[in-house]
Amino acid sequence: MDEYCKEYTDFEMMLVAAAREIKDGEVVFNAFQWPFLAVYMAFNLHAPNISMVFETGTCHDYMPIEKMPYSLVDPVIPPTATFIGDSLDSLAFLQRGDIDIALLATSIVDKYGNVNTTVIGDYYKPKIRLPGGGGATEIAVLAKRLVWLLDEHSKRRLVEKVNFITDVGHLTGYDSRDKAGYSSTEGPVAIITPFCILRFDPETKEAYLASLHPGHTVEEVKQNTGWDLKVADDLQQTEPPTTQEITVCRRVMKDAIEQFYILKPEWRKYI
């Protein structure tokens, strides 16, 4: 077994934990920015047989690029594609139930996994107007499993109830998602942050603390969560990154910095 890495950032731990959610052989909806890095890592580490569907309708049976693309329409993506379509094709893959898992970065998520990327405050008189859902709205209800990535664990990002539901999670809990017509997919299965992994109670559908990343405490997580966060009876310790995982992680992060992404200084501490 590969040895554990001794020095890494919370952001790197978040990406490693996200990559581990992907199983070999799955069809993955490949979203841009942080999720793209996690998918790239999974392919290089433990899931060489995944198939990837881009939001633009381009599909790949292997990781198609040598560098991080500038965007989902970067010309480095199509040359090695298995299929080149458009956004309607990517939505068709979702609607048919072909997508096993999707990883999405987001801004504000509540205790039932609902996401707001539309407004802060009243919809008609908002304090802040956010960019909107884009394709995430469809992905959230049509991918078989959904993982939210939240790059800041704070009360302003993890709230008890969002002001506006842009992307459907488990709505008001229990069977409310099924009653709303989304029973064909599992919905959000995890919220992964730099501190921990939150999962959803099978009955209530409320997010709870399932796994604590090394170096963080239950008290710290609870103090930075916007609701009375429940803690699993069998609370796990997230397995630290291995040296191999961190090597791959830093390679893709370095490429991301050189290409397009803006990473906070503390995120690139060891790059």
C-alpha positions as CSV (number, residue, x, y, z in Angstrom):
1,M,0.0,0.0,0.0
2,D,1.2,3.5,-0.9
3,E,2.3,5.5,2.2
4,Y,0.4,8.5,3.4
5,C,1.5,12.0,2.5
6,K,2.5,14.1,5.6
7,E,2.0,17.6,4.2
8,Y,-1.1,18.6,2.2
9,T,-3.7,21.4,2.2
10,D,-7.4,21.1,3.1
11,F,-8.2,21.8,-0.5
12,E,-6.1,18.9,-1.7
13,M,-7.9,16.7,0.9
14,M,-11.2,17.8,-0.5
15,L,-10.2,16.9,-4.1
16,V,-8.8,13.6,-3.0
17,A,-12.0,12.7,-1.1
18,A,-14.1,13.8,-4.1
19,A,-12.0,11.6,-6.5
20,R,-12.6,8.6,-4.3
21,E,-16.4,8.9,-4.8
22,I,-15.9,7.8,-8.5
23,K,-15.9,4.1,-9.1
24,D,-14.1,2.4,-12.0
25,G,-16.3,1.7,-15.0
26,E,-18.9,4.5,-14.2
27,V,-20.2,7.1,-16.6
28,V,-19.3,10.4,-15.1
29,F,-20.8,13.8,-16.0
30,N,-17.6,15.9,-16.3
31,A,-18.3,19.5,-15.0
32,F,-15.7,22.2,-15.1
33,Q,-13.3,23.6,-12.5
34,W,-12.9,21.7,-9.2
35,P,-15.0,18.7,-10.3
36,F,-12.9,18.4,-13.5
37,L,-9.8,18.1,-11.4
38,A,-11.3,15.4,-9.2
39,V,-12.4,13.4,-12.3
40,Y,-9.0,13.7,-13.8
41,M,-7.4,12.4,-10.6
42,A,-9.8,9.5,-10.3
43,F,-9.0,8.4,-13.9
44,N,-5.2,8.5,-13.2
45,L,-5.5,6.9,-9.8
46,H,-8.1,4.1,-9.6
47,A,-10.7,4.5,-12.3
48,P,-9.1,4.1,-15.8
49,N,-12.3,2.7,-17.3
50,I,-14.6,5.5,-16.6
51,S,-16.5,7.2,-19.5
52,M,-17.0,10.9,-19.4
53,V,-19.8,13.1,-20.7
54,F,-19.1,16.8,-21.0
55,E,-21.9,19.4,-20.8
56,T,-21.2,20.4,-24.4
57,G,-22.1,16.8,-25.5
58,T,-18.6,15.6,-26.1
59,C,-18.0,12.0,-24.8
60,H,-14.8,10.2,-24.0
61,D,-13.9,6.7,-22.9
62,Y,-10.6,7.8,-21.5
63,M,-9.1,11.1,-20.3
64,P,-8.7,13.0,-23.6
65,I,-6.1,15.7,-22.8
66,E,-2.6,16.2,-21.7
67,K,-3.4,19.5,-20.0
68,M,-6.3,21.2,-18.3
69,P,-8.6,22.9,-20.9
70,Y,-9.4,26.5,-20.7
71,S,-13.1,25.7,-20.8
72,L,-15.5,22.9,-21.9
73,V,-15.2,24.1,-25.5
74,D,-11.4,24.2,-25.5
75,P,-10.2,22.8,-28.8
76,V,-7.9,20.3,-27.1
77,I,-11.0,18.3,-26.1
78,P,-12.7,17.1,-29.4
79,P,-9.8,15.4,-31.3
80,T,-9.9,12.3,-29.1
81,A,-13.6,12.2,-28.4
82,T,-15.6,9.0,-28.8
83,F,-18.7,11.1,-29.7
84,I,-19.1,14.8,-30.5
85,G,-22.6,16.2,-30.0
86,D,-24.0,19.3,-28.4
87,S,-25.6,20.3,-25.1
88,L,-28.9,18.6,-26.1
89,D,-27.1,15.3,-26.4
90,S,-25.6,15.7,-22.9
91,L,-29.1,16.3,-21.5
92,A,-30.3,13.3,-23.4
93,F,-27.7,11.1,-21.7
94,L,-28.9,12.5,-18.4
95,Q,-32.6,12.0,-19.2
96,R,-32.1,8.4,-20.3
97,G,-30.4,7.6,-16.9
98,D,-27.0,7.0,-18.4
99,I,-25.0,9.1,-15.9
100,D,-23.9,7.2,-12.8
101,I,-22.4,10.1,-10.9
102,A,-21.9,13.9,-11.3
103,L,-19.6,16.1,-9.2
104,L,-20.5,19.7,-9.1
105,A,-19.0,22.7,-7.4
106,T,-21.4,25.1,-5.8
107,S,-21.8,28.2,-3.7
108,I,-24.6,27.8,-1.1
109,V,-26.1,24.4,0.0
110,D,-28.6,23.6,2.8
111,K,-29.1,20.7,5.1
112,Y,-31.1,18.8,2.5
113,G,-28.6,19.3,-0.3
114,N,-30.6,22.0,-2.1
115,V,-28.4,24.6,-3.8
116,N,-28.9,28.3,-4.4
117,T,-26.9,29.9,-7.2
118,T,-29.6,32.5,-8.1
119,V,-30.1,35.1,-5.4
120,I,-29.3,36.0,-1.8
121,G,-32.3,37.6,-0.2
122,D,-35.8,38.1,-1.7
123,Y,-36.0,37.0,-5.3
124,Y,-37.6,40.3,-6.4
125,K,-35.4,42.5,-4.3
126,P,-32.2,40.5,-3.9
127,K,-29.2,41.6,-1.9
128,I,-27.0,39.8,-4.4
129,R,-27.8,38.4,-7.8
130,L,-25.9,35.2,-8.5
131,P,-25.0,33.7,-11.9
132,G,-27.7,31.0,-11.9
133,G,-27.8,27.2,-12.3
134,G,-26.8,26.7,-15.9
135,G,-26.8,22.9,-16.6
136,A,-26.4,22.1,-12.9
137,T,-30.2,22.3,-12.5
138,E,-30.8,19.3,-14.8
139,I,-27.7,17.4,-13.6
140,A,-28.9,17.6,-10.0
141,V,-32.1,15.8,-10.7
142,L,-31.1,13.4,-13.5
143,A,-27.7,12.0,-12.5
144,K,-28.0,8.8,-10.5
145,R,-25.7,10.1,-7.7
146,L,-24.6,13.6,-7.0
147,V,-21.7,15.0,-5.0
148,W,-21.5,18.6,-4.1
149,L,-18.0,20.2,-3.7
150,L,-17.9,23.2,-1.4
151,D,-14.5,24.9,-1.2
152,E,-15.3,26.8,2.0
153,H,-16.8,25.3,5.1
154,S,-18.7,28.2,6.7
155,K,-22.1,29.2,7.9
156,R,-22.6,31.5,4.9
157,R,-22.1,28.6,2.5
158,L,-23.7,25.8,4.6
159,V,-27.2,27.1,5.6
160,E,-30.2,25.6,7.2
161,K,-32.5,26.7,4.3
162,V,-31.5,28.3,1.0
163,N,-33.3,31.5,-0.1
164,F,-34.0,30.0,-3.5
165,I,-33.7,26.5,-4.8
166,T,-31.8,26.6,-8.0
167,D,-30.7,22.9,-8.0
168,V,-32.9,20.4,-6.3
169,G,-31.5,18.2,-3.5
170,H,-33.8,16.4,-1.1
171,L,-36.2,19.4,-0.9
172,T,-37.7,19.3,2.6
173,G,-36.4,15.9,3.5
174,Y,-38.0,12.5,3.9
175,D,-39.9,11.5,0.7
176,S,-40.4,15.1,-0.6
177,R,-38.0,14.5,-3.5
178,D,-39.9,11.4,-4.6
179,K,-43.2,13.2,-4.4
180,A,-41.9,16.0,-6.6
181,G,-41.2,13.5,-9.3
182,Y,-37.5,12.8,-8.9
183,S,-37.7,9.3,-7.6
184,S,-35.7,7.8,-10.5
185,T,-32.4,9.1,-9.1
186,E,-30.7,9.0,-5.7
187,G,-30.0,12.8,-5.6
188,P,-27.1,14.2,-3.4
189,V,-25.1,11.5,-1.6
190,A,-22.4,13.7,-0.2
191,I,-21.2,17.3,0.4
192,I,-17.4,17.4,0.5
193,T,-15.7,20.3,2.0
194,P,-12.1,21.1,3.1
195,F,-13.1,20.0,6.6
196,C,-15.2,16.8,6.2
197,I,-17.7,14.7,4.3
198,L,-21.4,15.2,5.0
199,R,-23.7,12.4,3.9
200,F,-27.5,12.2,4.0
201,D,-29.7,10.2,6.5
202,P,-31.5,7.5,4.6
203,E,-34.8,8.4,6.2
204,T,-34.8,12.1,7.0
205,K,-32.5,13.0,4.1
206,E,-30.8,15.6,6.3
207,A,-27.0,16.0,6.0
208,Y,-24.9,14.7,8.9
209,L,-21.2,14.6,9.6
210,A,-20.0,11.2,8.4
211,S,-16.3,11.6,8.0
212,L,-13.8,14.1,9.5
213,H,-10.7,15.1,7.6
214,P,-7.4,14.8,9.5
215,G,-6.6,17.9,11.5
216,H,-10.2,19.0,12.1
217,T,-12.6,18.5,15.0
218,V,-16.3,17.9,15.4
219,E,-16.6,21.2,17.3
220,E,-14.9,23.1,14.5
221,V,-17.2,21.6,11.9
222,K,-20.4,22.2,13.9
223,Q,-19.3,25.8,14.7
224,N,-18.9,26.5,11.0
225,T,-22.2,24.9,9.9
226,G,-25.4,26.9,9.7
227,W,-27.7,24.4,11.4
228,D,-27.5,22.0,14.3
229,L,-25.4,19.4,12.5
230,K,-25.9,15.8,13.6
231,V,-22.9,13.6,13.9
232,A,-22.8,9.9,12.9
233,D,-22.6,7.4,15.8
234,D,-19.8,5.7,13.8
235,L,-18.1,8.9,12.8
236,Q,-15.2,8.0,10.5
237,Q,-11.8,9.6,10.0
238,T,-11.2,10.4,6.4
239,E,-8.2,8.4,5.1
240,P,-5.3,10.8,4.6
241,P,-4.1,11.2,1.0
242,T,-1.4,8.8,-0.1
243,T,1.7,10.1,-1.7
244,Q,0.4,8.9,-5.1
245,E,-2.9,10.7,-4.7
246,I,-1.1,14.0,-3.7
247,T,1.4,13.6,-6.6
248,V,-1.4,13.4,-9.1
249,C,-3.4,16.1,-7.3
250,R,-0.6,18.6,-7.5
251,R,0.2,17.8,-11.1
252,V,-3.4,18.6,-12.2
253,M,-3.5,21.7,-9.8
254,K,-0.2,23.0,-11.3
255,D,-1.6,22.6,-14.7
256,A,-4.8,24.3,-13.7
257,I,-2.9,27.3,-12.3
258,E,-1.0,27.6,-15.5
259,Q,-4.1,27.3,-17.7
260,F,-7.2,29.0,-16.3
261,Y,-8.1,28.4,-12.7
262,I,-7.5,30.8,-9.9
263,L,-6.4,29.1,-6.7
264,K,-6.0,30.7,-3.3
265,P,-2.4,30.9,-2.1
266,E,-3.1,28.5,0.8
267,W,-4.4,26.0,-1.7
268,R,-1.2,25.9,-3.7
269,K,1.1,25.9,-0.6
270,Y,3.0,22.8,-1.7
271,I,3.0,23.4,-5.5
